[in-house]
């Protein structure tokens, strides 16, 4: 079984970071982290972020750890 490569990220430094989807859908290839969605209780860790597609401006909410999967996301706009 193949293990996908993982990268280490600091979730507090993700805001406005740029990402490229490995398998673009609906012509949405480039994304920007537009929001960090902090939990209601400040002692809980950050789990969710909002990604905005540059092409369509459509947003989606995902767990920030999905960005560490190099089979789905590459850091920066390529």
PDB file of N, CA, C and O in Angstrom:
ATOM      1  N   UNK A   1       0.841  -1.179   0.000  1.00  0.00           N
ATOM      2  CA  UNK A   1       0.000   0.000   0.000  1.00  0.00           C
ATOM      3  C   UNK A   1       0.887   1.244   0.000  1.00  0.00           C
ATOM      4  O   UNK A   1       1.830   1.338   0.785  1.00  0.00           O
ATOM      5  N   UNK A   2       0.581   2.201  -0.887  1.00  0.00           N
ATOM      6  CA  UNK A   2       1.343   3.427  -0.976  1.00  0.00           C
ATOM      7  C   UNK A   2       0.830   4.448   0.020  1.00  0.00           C
ATOM      8  O   UNK A   2      -0.377   4.603   0.206  1.00  0.00           O
ATOM      9  N   UNK A   3       1.737   5.125   0.641  1.00  0.00           N
ATOM     10  CA  UNK A   3       1.375   6.183   1.566  1.00  0.00           C
ATOM     11  C   UNK A   3       1.586   7.514   0.857  1.00  0.00           C
ATOM     12  O   UNK A   3       2.649   7.743   0.279  1.00  0.00           O
ATOM     13  N   UNK A   4       0.582   8.400   0.893  1.00  0.00           N
ATOM     14  CA  UNK A   4       0.730   9.693   0.241  1.00  0.00           C
ATOM     15  C   UNK A   4       1.647  10.577   1.076  1.00  0.00           C
ATOM     16  O   UNK A   4       1.658  10.502   2.305  1.00  0.00           O
ATOM     17  N   UNK A   5       2.403  11.402   0.396  1.00  0.00           N
ATOM     18  CA  UNK A   5       3.324  12.300   1.076  1.00  0.00           C
ATOM     19  C   UNK A   5       2.546  13.330   1.887  1.00  0.00           C
ATOM     20  O   UNK A   5       1.472  13.770   1.476  1.00  0.00           O
ATOM     21  N   UNK A   6       3.081  13.704   3.016  1.00  0.00           N
ATOM     22  CA  UNK A   6       2.455  14.695   3.880  1.00  0.00           C
ATOM     23  C   UNK A   6       3.443  15.833   4.112  1.00  0.00           C
ATOM     24  O   UNK A   6       4.650  15.604   4.199  1.00  0.00           O
ATOM     25  N   UNK A   7       2.936  17.052   4.212  1.00  0.00           N
ATOM     26  CA  UNK A   7       3.787  18.193   4.525  1.00  0.00           C
ATOM     27  C   UNK A   7       3.333  18.776   5.854  1.00  0.00           C
ATOM     28  O   UNK A   7       2.175  18.636   6.246  1.00  0.00           O
ATOM     29  N   UNK A   8       4.253  19.425   6.534  1.00  0.00           N
ATOM     30  CA  UNK A   8       3.929  20.040   7.817  1.00  0.00           C
ATOM     31  C   UNK A   8       3.518  21.493   7.576  1.00  0.00           C
ATOM     32  O   UNK A   8       4.190  22.227   6.852  1.00  0.00           O
ATOM     33  N   UNK A   9       2.418  21.892   8.186  1.00  0.00           N
ATOM     34  CA  UNK A   9       1.914  23.253   8.054  1.00  0.00           C
ATOM     35  C   UNK A   9       1.578  23.811   9.425  1.00  0.00           C
ATOM     36  O   UNK A   9       1.156  23.085  10.324  1.00  0.00           O
ATOM     37  N   UNK A  10       1.771  25.110   9.565  1.00  0.00           N
ATOM     38  CA  UNK A  10       1.324  25.793  10.770  1.00  0.00           C
ATOM     39  C   UNK A  10      -0.049  26.379  10.453  1.00  0.00           C
ATOM     40  O   UNK A  10      -0.140  27.283   9.622  1.00  0.00           O
ATOM     41  N   UNK A  11      -1.113  25.900  11.082  1.00  0.00           N
ATOM     42  CA  UNK A  11      -2.459  26.354  10.726  1.00  0.00           C
ATOM     43  C   UNK A  11      -2.667  27.848  10.929  1.00  0.00           C
ATOM     44  O   UNK A  11      -3.500  28.443  10.245  1.00  0.00           O
ATOM     45  N   UNK A  12      -1.940  28.469  11.842  1.00  0.00           N
ATOM     46  CA  UNK A  12      -2.120  29.897  12.090  1.00  0.00           C
ATOM     47  C   UNK A  12      -1.500  30.755  10.985  1.00  0.00           C
ATOM     48  O   UNK A  12      -1.767  31.955  10.922  1.00  0.00           O
ATOM     49  N   UNK A  13      -0.684  30.167  10.121  1.00  0.00           N
ATOM     50  CA  UNK A  13      -0.053  30.909   9.028  1.00  0.00           C
ATOM     51  C   UNK A  13      -0.696  30.612   7.671  1.00  0.00           C
ATOM     52  O   UNK A  13      -0.130  30.965   6.636  1.00  0.00           O
ATOM     53  N   UNK A  14      -1.847  29.979   7.657  1.00  0.00           N
ATOM     54  CA  UNK A  14      -2.501  29.601   6.408  1.00  0.00           C
ATOM     55  C   UNK A  14      -3.271  30.737   5.737  1.00  0.00           C
ATOM     56  O   UNK A  14      -3.464  30.710   4.522  1.00  0.00           O
ATOM     57  N   UNK A  15      -3.713  31.730   6.501  1.00  0.00           N
ATOM     58  CA  UNK A  15      -4.539  32.796   5.951  1.00  0.00           C
ATOM     59  C   UNK A  15      -3.846  33.454   4.761  1.00  0.00           C
ATOM     60  O   UNK A  15      -2.688  33.860   4.857  1.00  0.00           O
ATOM     61  N   UNK A  16      -4.558  33.556   3.640  1.00  0.00           N
ATOM     62  CA  UNK A  16      -4.114  34.145   2.374  1.00  0.00           C
ATOM     63  C   UNK A  16      -3.035  33.329   1.659  1.00  0.00           C
ATOM     64  O   UNK A  16      -2.416  33.813   0.712  1.00  0.00           O
ATOM     65  N   UNK A  17      -2.811  32.102   2.107  1.00  0.00           N
ATOM     66  CA  UNK A  17      -1.851  31.257   1.392  1.00  0.00           C
ATOM     67  C   UNK A  17      -2.484  30.743   0.099  1.00  0.00           C
ATOM     68  O   UNK A  17      -3.706  30.630   0.000  1.00  0.00           O
ATOM     69  N   UNK A  18      -1.642  30.433  -0.889  1.00  0.00           N
ATOM     70  CA  UNK A  18      -2.097  30.034  -2.221  1.00  0.00           C
ATOM     71  C   UNK A  18      -1.895  28.539  -2.421  1.00  0.00           C
ATOM     72  O   UNK A  18      -0.897  27.973  -1.976  1.00  0.00           O
ATOM     73  N   UNK A  19      -2.871  27.893  -3.108  1.00  0.00           N
ATOM     74  CA  UNK A  19      -2.843  26.452  -3.312  1.00  0.00           C
ATOM     75  C   UNK A  19      -3.291  26.110  -4.726  1.00  0.00           C
ATOM     76  O   UNK A  19      -4.125  26.802  -5.311  1.00  0.00           O
ATOM     77  N   UNK A  20      -2.725  25.031  -5.270  1.00  0.00           N
ATOM     78  CA  UNK A  20      -3.104  24.517  -6.583  1.00  0.00           C
ATOM     79  C   UNK A  20      -3.697  23.136  -6.408  1.00  0.00           C
ATOM     80  O   UNK A  20      -3.099  22.273  -5.765  1.00  0.00           O
ATOM     81  N   UNK A  21      -4.878  22.925  -6.983  1.00  0.00           N
ATOM     82  CA  UNK A  21      -5.520  21.609  -6.937  1.00  0.00           C
ATOM     83  C   UNK A  21      -4.845  20.693  -7.952  1.00  0.00           C
ATOM     84  O   UNK A  21      -4.612  21.101  -9.090  1.00  0.00           O
ATOM     85  N   UNK A  22      -4.530  19.465  -7.558  1.00  0.00           N
ATOM     86  CA  UNK A  22      -3.930  18.481  -8.457  1.00  0.00           C
ATOM     87  C   UNK A  22      -4.945  18.033  -9.505  1.00  0.00           C
ATOM     88  O   UNK A  22      -4.590  17.837 -10.667  1.00  0.00           O
ATOM     89  N   UNK A  23      -6.194  17.871  -9.106  1.00  0.00           N
ATOM     90  CA  UNK A  23      -7.259  17.442 -10.034  1.00  0.00           C
ATOM     91  C   UNK A  23      -8.341  18.526 -10.059  1.00  0.00           C
ATOM     92  O   UNK A  23      -9.351  18.405  -9.366  1.00  0.00           O
ATOM     93  N   UNK A  24      -8.138  19.586 -10.855  1.00  0.00           N
ATOM     94  CA  UNK A  24      -9.109  20.685 -10.895  1.00  0.00           C
ATOM     95  C   UNK A  24     -10.488  20.235 -11.359  1.00  0.00           C
ATOM     96  O   UNK A  24     -10.619  19.342 -12.197  1.00  0.00           O
ATOM     97  N   UNK A  25     -11.509  20.869 -10.800  1.00  0.00           N
ATOM     98  CA  UNK A  25     -12.893  20.617 -11.188  1.00  0.00           C
ATOM     99  C   UNK A  25     -13.551  21.958 -11.488  1.00  0.00           C
ATOM    100  O   UNK A  25     -13.303  22.941 -10.790  1.00  0.00           O
ATOM    101  N   UNK A  26     -14.381  22.004 -12.513  1.00  0.00           N
ATOM    102  CA  UNK A  26     -15.101  23.217 -12.909  1.00  0.00           C
ATOM    103  C   UNK A  26     -14.148  24.377 -13.214  1.00  0.00           C
ATOM    104  O   UNK A  26     -14.455  25.530 -12.911  1.00  0.00           O
ATOM    105  N   UNK A  27     -13.000  24.073 -13.811  1.00  0.00           N
ATOM    106  CA  UNK A  27     -11.969  25.062 -14.161  1.00  0.00           C
ATOM    107  C   UNK A  27     -11.388  25.761 -12.937  1.00  0.00           C
ATOM    108  O   UNK A  27     -10.780  26.825 -13.061  1.00  0.00           O
ATOM    109  N   UNK A  28     -11.571  25.174 -11.761  1.00  0.00           N
ATOM    110  CA  UNK A  28     -11.046  25.753 -10.523  1.00  0.00           C
ATOM    111  C   UNK A  28      -9.752  25.039 -10.157  1.00  0.00           C
ATOM    112  O   UNK A  28      -9.761  23.931  -9.621  1.00  0.00           O
ATOM    113  N   UNK A  29      -8.648  25.698 -10.457  1.00  0.00           N
ATOM    114  CA  UNK A  29      -7.334  25.114 -10.209  1.00  0.00           C
ATOM    115  C   UNK A  29      -6.599  25.841  -9.076  1.00  0.00           C
ATOM    116  O   UNK A  29      -5.941  25.209  -8.249  1.00  0.00           O
ATOM    117  N   UNK A  30      -6.714  27.155  -9.047  1.00  0.00           N
ATOM    118  CA  UNK A  30      -5.995  27.962  -8.057  1.00  0.00           C
ATOM    119  C   UNK A  30      -6.937  28.434  -6.959  1.00  0.00           C
ATOM    120  O   UNK A  30      -8.057  28.874  -7.218  1.00  0.00           O
ATOM    121  N   UNK A  31      -6.452  28.332  -5.731  1.00  0.00           N
ATOM    122  CA  UNK A  31      -7.256  28.660  -4.555  1.00  0.00           C
ATOM    123  C   UNK A  31      -6.465  29.519  -3.587  1.00  0.00           C
ATOM    124  O   UNK A  31      -5.235  29.502  -3.571  1.00  0.00           O
ATOM    125  N   UNK A  32      -7.202  30.270  -2.783  1.00  0.00           N
ATOM    126  CA  UNK A  32      -6.643  31.113  -1.747  1.00  0.00           C
ATOM    127  C   UNK A  32      -7.366  30.792  -0.443  1.00  0.00           C
ATOM    128  O   UNK A  32      -8.589  30.653  -0.430  1.00  0.00           O
ATOM    129  N   UNK A  33      -6.621  30.675   0.646  1.00  0.00           N
ATOM    130  CA  UNK A  33      -7.264  30.483   1.955  1.00  0.00           C
ATOM    131  C   UNK A  33      -7.812  31.844   2.373  1.00  0.00           C
ATOM    132  O   UNK A  33      -7.052  32.743   2.732  1.00  0.00           O
ATOM    133  N   UNK A  34      -9.129  31.990   2.326  1.00  0.00           N
ATOM    134  CA  UNK A  34      -9.753  33.287   2.577  1.00  0.00           C
ATOM    135  C   UNK A  34     -10.162  33.507   4.037  1.00  0.00           C
ATOM    136  O   UNK A  34     -10.317  34.648   4.471  1.00  0.00           O
ATOM    137  N   UNK A  35     -10.336  32.415   4.795  1.00  0.00           N
ATOM    138  CA  UNK A  35     -10.736  32.530   6.207  1.00  0.00           C
ATOM    139  C   UNK A  35     -10.211  31.350   7.008  1.00  0.00           C
ATOM    140  O   UNK A  35     -10.097  30.230   6.511  1.00  0.00           O
ATOM    141  N   UNK A  36      -9.895  31.639   8.264  1.00  0.00           N
ATOM    142  CA  UNK A  36      -9.631  30.587   9.243  1.00  0.00           C
ATOM    143  C   UNK A  36     -10.883  30.528  10.111  1.00  0.00           C
ATOM    144  O   UNK A  36     -11.268  31.533  10.709  1.00  0.00           O
ATOM    145  N   UNK A  37     -11.511  29.382  10.184  1.00  0.00           N
ATOM    146  CA  UNK A  37     -12.772  29.243  10.922  1.00  0.00           C
ATOM    147  C   UNK A  37     -12.492  28.653  12.308  1.00  0.00           C
ATOM    148  O   UNK A  37     -12.482  27.437  12.498  1.00  0.00           O
ATOM    149  N   UNK A  38     -12.269  29.545  13.256  1.00  0.00           N
ATOM    150  CA  UNK A  38     -11.944  29.130  14.612  1.00  0.00           C
ATOM    151  C   UNK A  38     -13.177  28.618  15.330  1.00  0.00           C
ATOM    152  O   UNK A  38     -14.282  29.107  15.095  1.00  0.00           O
ATOM    153  N   UNK A  39     -12.995  27.624  16.216  1.00  0.00           N
ATOM    154  CA  UNK A  39     -14.135  27.100  16.987  1.00  0.00           C
ATOM    155  C   UNK A  39     -14.640  28.149  17.980  1.00  0.00           C
ATOM    156  O   UNK A  39     -13.951  29.125  18.274  1.00  0.00           O
ATOM    157  N   UNK A  40     -15.845  27.932  18.488  1.00  0.00           N
ATOM    158  CA  UNK A  40     -16.442  28.871  19.450  1.00  0.00           C
ATOM    159  C   UNK A  40     -15.628  28.981  20.728  1.00  0.00           C
ATOM    160  O   UNK A  40     -15.539  30.057  21.320  1.00  0.00           O
ATOM    161  N   UNK A  41     -15.042  27.886  21.148  1.00  0.00           N
ATOM    162  CA  UNK A  41     -14.248  27.888  22.374  1.00  0.00           C
ATOM    163  C   UNK A  41     -12.779  28.108  22.010  1.00  0.00           C
ATOM    164  O   UNK A  41     -12.199  27.311  21.273  1.00  0.00           O
ATOM    165  N   UNK A  42     -12.175  29.181  22.521  1.00  0.00           N
ATOM    166  CA  UNK A  42     -10.804  29.533  22.136  1.00  0.00           C
ATOM    167  C   UNK A  42      -9.751  28.475  22.486  1.00  0.00           C
ATOM    168  O   UNK A  42      -8.673  28.453  21.891  1.00  0.00           O
ATOM    169  N   UNK A  43     -10.061  27.601  23.446  1.00  0.00           N
ATOM    170  CA  UNK A  43      -9.067  26.586  23.823  1.00  0.00           C
ATOM    171  C   UNK A  43      -9.008  25.422  22.831  1.00  0.00           C
ATOM    172  O   UNK A  43      -8.068  24.627  22.863  1.00  0.00           O
ATOM    173  N   UNK A  44     -10.010  25.319  21.948  1.00  0.00           N
ATOM    174  CA  UNK A  44     -10.017  24.254  20.939  1.00  0.00           C
ATOM    175  C   UNK A  44      -9.155  24.640  19.742  1.00  0.00           C
ATOM    176  O   UNK A  44      -9.083  25.818  19.391  1.00  0.00           O
ATOM    177  N   UNK A  45      -8.500  23.664  19.109  1.00  0.00           N
ATOM    178  CA  UNK A  45      -7.623  23.970  17.977  1.00  0.00           C
ATOM    179  C   UNK A  45      -8.409  24.292  16.703  1.00  0.00           C
ATOM    180  O   UNK A  45      -9.563  23.895  16.548  1.00  0.00           O
ATOM    181  N   UNK A  46      -7.765  25.009  15.815  1.00  0.00           N
ATOM    182  CA  UNK A  46      -8.334  25.313  14.502  1.00  0.00           C
ATOM    183  C   UNK A  46      -8.504  24.016  13.728  1.00  0.00           C
ATOM    184  O   UNK A  46      -7.579  23.206  13.665  1.00  0.00           O
ATOM    185  N   UNK A  47      -9.666  23.812  13.143  1.00  0.00           N
ATOM    186  CA  UNK A  47      -9.929  22.603  12.361  1.00  0.00           C
ATOM    187  C   UNK A  47     -10.303  22.918  10.915  1.00  0.00           C
ATOM    188  O   UNK A  47      -9.924  22.180  10.005  1.00  0.00           O
ATOM    189  N   UNK A  48     -11.051  24.017  10.692  1.00  0.00           N
ATOM    190  CA  UNK A  48     -11.609  24.291   9.369  1.00  0.00           C
ATOM    191  C   UNK A  48     -11.076  25.601   8.782  1.00  0.00           C
ATOM    192  O   UNK A  48     -10.772  26.553   9.500  1.00  0.00           O
ATOM    193  N   UNK A  49     -10.975  25.612   7.446  1.00  0.00           N
ATOM    194  CA  UNK A  49     -10.603  26.820   6.718  1.00  0.00           C
ATOM    195  C   UNK A  49     -11.597  27.009   5.575  1.00  0.00           C
ATOM    196  O   UNK A  49     -12.313  26.081   5.197  1.00  0.00           O
ATOM    197  N   UNK A  50     -11.628  28.209   5.041  1.00  0.00           N
ATOM    198  CA  UNK A  50     -12.437  28.478   3.860  1.00  0.00           C
ATOM    199  C   UNK A  50     -11.493  28.732   2.692  1.00  0.00           C
ATOM    200  O   UNK A  50     -10.634  29.611   2.753  1.00  0.00           O
ATOM    201  N   UNK A  51     -11.662  27.950   1.626  1.00  0.00           N
ATOM    202  CA  UNK A  51     -10.876  28.103   0.405  1.00  0.00           C
ATOM    203  C   UNK A  51     -11.728  28.822  -0.634  1.00  0.00           C
ATOM    204  O   UNK A  51     -12.906  28.510  -0.807  1.00  0.00           O
ATOM    205  N   UNK A  52     -11.126  29.783  -1.320  1.00  0.00           N
ATOM    206  CA  UNK A  52     -11.831  30.498  -2.378  1.00  0.00           C
ATOM    207  C   UNK A  52     -11.158  30.229  -3.713  1.00  0.00           C
ATOM    208  O   UNK A  52      -9.950  30.424  -3.852  1.00  0.00           O
ATOM    209  N   UNK A  53     -11.926  29.786  -4.688  1.00  0.00           N
ATOM    210  CA  UNK A  53     -11.402  29.547  -6.033  1.00  0.00           C
ATOM    211  C   UNK A  53     -11.155  30.895  -6.703  1.00  0.00           C
ATOM    212  O   UNK A  53     -12.032  31.760  -6.695  1.00  0.00           O
ATOM    213  N   UNK A  54      -9.983  31.079  -7.275  1.00  0.00           N
ATOM    214  CA  UNK A  54      -9.646  32.336  -7.927  1.00  0.00           C
ATOM    215  C   UNK A  54     -10.501  32.543  -9.172  1.00  0.00           C
ATOM    216  O   UNK A  54     -10.940  33.664  -9.432  1.00  0.00           O
ATOM    217  N   UNK A  55     -10.743  31.502  -9.939  1.00  0.00           N
ATOM    218  CA  UNK A  55     -11.481  31.593 -11.202  1.00  0.00           C
ATOM    219  C   UNK A  55     -12.944  31.983 -11.002  1.00  0.00           C
ATOM    220  O   UNK A  55     -13.444  32.888 -11.668  1.00  0.00           O
ATOM    221  N   UNK A  56     -13.624  31.302 -10.089  1.00  0.00           N
ATOM    222  CA  UNK A  56     -15.070  31.489  -9.930  1.00  0.00           C
ATOM    223  C   UNK A  56     -15.474  32.249  -8.670  1.00  0.00           C
ATOM    224  O   UNK A  56     -16.626  32.663  -8.536  1.00  0.00           O
ATOM    225  N   UNK A  57     -14.534  32.434  -7.750  1.00  0.00           N
ATOM    226  CA  UNK A  57     -14.804  33.059  -6.451  1.00  0.00           C
ATOM    227  C   UNK A  57     -15.707  32.196  -5.564  1.00  0.00           C
ATOM    228  O   UNK A  57     -16.191  32.661  -4.531  1.00  0.00           O
ATOM    229  N   UNK A  58     -15.934  30.942  -5.964  1.00  0.00           N
ATOM    230  CA  UNK A  58     -16.726  30.012  -5.152  1.00  0.00           C
ATOM    231  C   UNK A  58     -15.900  29.624  -3.922  1.00  0.00           C
ATOM    232  O   UNK A  58     -14.685  29.448  -4.013  1.00  0.00           O
ATOM    233  N   UNK A  59     -16.560  29.496  -2.791  1.00  0.00           N
ATOM    234  CA  UNK A  59     -15.857  29.110  -1.567  1.00  0.00           C
ATOM    235  C   UNK A  59     -16.286  27.717  -1.130  1.00  0.00           C
ATOM    236  O   UNK A  59     -17.387  27.256  -1.429  1.00  0.00           O
ATOM    237  N   UNK A  60     -15.384  27.071  -0.417  1.00  0.00           N
ATOM    238  CA  UNK A  60     -15.685  25.775   0.184  1.00  0.00           C
ATOM    239  C   UNK A  60     -14.982  25.696   1.525  1.00  0.00           C
ATOM    240  O   UNK A  60     -13.900  26.255   1.705  1.00  0.00           O
ATOM    241  N   UNK A  61     -15.594  25.011   2.448  1.00  0.00           N
ATOM    242  CA  UNK A  61     -15.021  24.821   3.775  1.00  0.00           C
ATOM    243  C   UNK A  61     -14.459  23.410   3.851  1.00  0.00           C
ATOM    244  O   UNK A  61     -15.146  22.433   3.555  1.00  0.00           O
ATOM    245  N   UNK A  62     -13.181  23.322   4.260  1.00  0.00           N
ATOM    246  CA  UNK A  62     -12.517  22.023   4.380  1.00  0.00           C
ATOM    247  C   UNK A  62     -11.691  21.987   5.664  1.00  0.00           C
ATOM    248  O   UNK A  62     -11.326  23.039   6.190  1.00  0.00           O
ATOM    249  N   UNK A  63     -11.392  20.792   6.174  1.00  0.00           N
ATOM    250  CA  UNK A  63     -10.423  20.692   7.272  1.00  0.00           C
ATOM    251  C   UNK A  63      -9.051  21.128   6.752  1.00  0.00           C
ATOM    252  O   UNK A  63      -8.639  20.701   5.674  1.00  0.00           O
ATOM    253  N   UNK A  64      -8.346  21.965   7.496  1.00  0.00           N
ATOM    254  CA  UNK A  64      -7.073  22.485   7.009  1.00  0.00           C
ATOM    255  C   UNK A  64      -6.051  21.378   6.772  1.00  0.00           C
ATOM    256  O   UNK A  64      -5.139  21.553   5.963  1.00  0.00           O
ATOM    257  N   UNK A  65      -6.179  20.266   7.445  1.00  0.00           N
ATOM    258  CA  UNK A  65      -5.215  19.169   7.283  1.00  0.00           C
ATOM    259  C   UNK A  65      -5.270  18.528   5.893  1.00  0.00           C
ATOM    260  O   UNK A  65      -4.322  17.858   5.484  1.00  0.00           O
ATOM    261  N   UNK A  66      -6.372  18.731   5.165  1.00  0.00           N
ATOM    262  CA  UNK A  66      -6.444  18.211   3.792  1.00  0.00           C
ATOM    263  C   UNK A  66      -5.351  18.815   2.913  1.00  0.00           C
ATOM    264  O   UNK A  66      -4.913  18.188   1.948  1.00  0.00           O
ATOM    265  N   UNK A  67      -4.912  20.024   3.239  1.00  0.00           N
ATOM    266  CA  UNK A  67      -3.876  20.677   2.438  1.00  0.00           C
ATOM    267  C   UNK A  67      -2.516  19.988   2.561  1.00  0.00           C
ATOM    268  O   UNK A  67      -1.624  20.236   1.751  1.00  0.00           O
ATOM    269  N   UNK A  68      -2.353  19.137   3.551  1.00  0.00           N
ATOM    270  CA  UNK A  68      -1.082  18.428   3.709  1.00  0.00           C
ATOM    271  C   UNK A  68      -0.969  17.229   2.773  1.00  0.00           C
ATOM    272  O   UNK A  68       0.101  16.631   2.663  1.00  0.00           O
ATOM    273  N   UNK A  69      -2.060  16.871   2.098  1.00  0.00           N
ATOM    274  CA  UNK A  69      -2.071  15.727   1.191  1.00  0.00           C
ATOM    275  C   UNK A  69      -1.563  16.170  -0.187  1.00  0.00           C
ATOM    276  O   UNK A  69      -2.287  16.815  -0.945  1.00  0.00           O
ATOM    277  N   UNK A  70      -0.315  15.816  -0.500  1.00  0.00           N
ATOM    278  CA  UNK A  70       0.304  16.243  -1.762  1.00  0.00           C
ATOM    279  C   UNK A  70      -0.272  15.538  -2.982  1.00  0.00           C
ATOM    280  O   UNK A  70       0.062  15.898  -4.111  1.00  0.00           O
ATOM    281  N   UNK A  71      -1.124  14.548  -2.780  1.00  0.00           N
ATOM    282  CA  UNK A  71      -1.786  13.939  -3.925  1.00  0.00           C
ATOM    283  C   UNK A  71      -3.023  14.748  -4.343  1.00  0.00           C
ATOM    284  O   UNK A  71      -3.614  14.489  -5.391  1.00  0.00           O
ATOM    285  N   UNK A  72      -3.410  15.734  -3.509  1.00  0.00           N
ATOM    286  CA  UNK A  72      -4.575  16.582  -3.807  1.00  0.00           C
ATOM    287  C   UNK A  72      -4.234  18.058  -3.946  1.00  0.00           C
ATOM    288  O   UNK A  72      -4.875  18.771  -4.718  1.00  0.00           O
ATOM    289  N   UNK A  73      -3.221  18.530  -3.199  1.00  0.00           N
ATOM    290  CA  UNK A  73      -2.899  19.956  -3.149  1.00  0.00           C
ATOM    291  C   UNK A  73      -1.402  20.201  -3.227  1.00  0.00           C
ATOM    292  O   UNK A  73      -0.606  19.448  -2.665  1.00  0.00           O
ATOM    293  N   UNK A  74      -1.026  21.265  -3.933  1.00  0.00           N
ATOM    294  CA  UNK A  74       0.350  21.749  -3.953  1.00  0.00           C
ATOM    295  C   UNK A  74       0.339  23.189  -3.469  1.00  0.00           C
ATOM    296  O   UNK A  74      -0.551  23.967  -3.813  1.00  0.00           O
ATOM    297  N   UNK A  75       1.339  23.534  -2.667  1.00  0.00           N
ATOM    298  CA  UNK A  75       1.393  24.893  -2.142  1.00  0.00           C
ATOM    299  C   UNK A  75       1.872  25.847  -3.240  1.00  0.00           C
ATOM    300  O   UNK A  75       2.799  25.531  -3.985  1.00  0.00           O
ATOM    301  N   UNK A  76       1.241  27.001  -3.329  1.00  0.00           N
ATOM    302  CA  UNK A  76       1.559  27.987  -4.354  1.00  0.00           C
ATOM    303  C   UNK A  76       0.704  27.788  -5.589  1.00  0.00           C
ATOM    304  O   UNK A  76      -0.048  26.819  -5.695  1.00  0.00           O
ATOM    305  N   UNK A  77       0.833  28.738  -6.540  1.00  0.00           N
ATOM    306  CA  UNK A  77       0.086  28.637  -7.788  1.00  0.00           C
ATOM    307  C   UNK A  77       1.026  28.186  -8.871  1.00  0.00           C
ATOM    308  O   UNK A  77       1.966  28.901  -9.220  1.00  0.00           O
ATOM    309  N   UNK A  78       0.786  27.009  -9.409  1.00  0.00           N
ATOM    310  CA  UNK A  78       1.650  26.441 -10.451  1.00  0.00           C
ATOM    311  C   UNK A  78       0.955  26.452 -11.783  1.00  0.00           C
ATOM    312  O   UNK A  78       1.526  26.012 -12.781  1.00  0.00           O
TER     313      UNK A  78
END
